[in-house]
Amino acid sequence: QVQVVESGGGLVQPGGSLRLSCAASGSIFSINAMGWYRQAPGKERELVAVVRSGGTPNYADSVKGRFTISRDNAKNTVYLQMNSLKPEDTAVYYCNAGALTTIGVYLEVWGQGTLVTVSS
């Protein structure tokens, strides 16, 4: 009923920048929260940034001042602008959205992930 698809990952040098996009589609009535998570090899998945409708963004301490989450409600799309990237930012980045469908069902959906590799 609802799908999210990430794009924009790739290989970048330390100190470089990358922008991730996540577009939600399907039988959507409204979306509350949209956010980004990441999982590095051998580590637990962690919250990177999240923004709710009418709210201000929240960030993990490790990315504050470097990453910016933004949202285009008309396109049901969330972005993650990543600047001053560090090798420790290397991970698979996942998009997450909480959506109310047109038939009144609440769904939390995950994207397939996009790989970000920060290396020289």
PyMOL commands that set and color helices and strands:
alter all, ss='L'
color gray80, all
select helices_A, chain A and resi 73-75+87-89
alter helices_A, ss='H'
color red, helices_A
select strands_A, chain A and resi 2-7+10-12+18-26+28-39+46-52+58-59+67-72+77-82+91-101+106-110+114-118
alter strands_A, ss='S'
color yellow, strands_A
deselect
rebuild
show_as cartoon
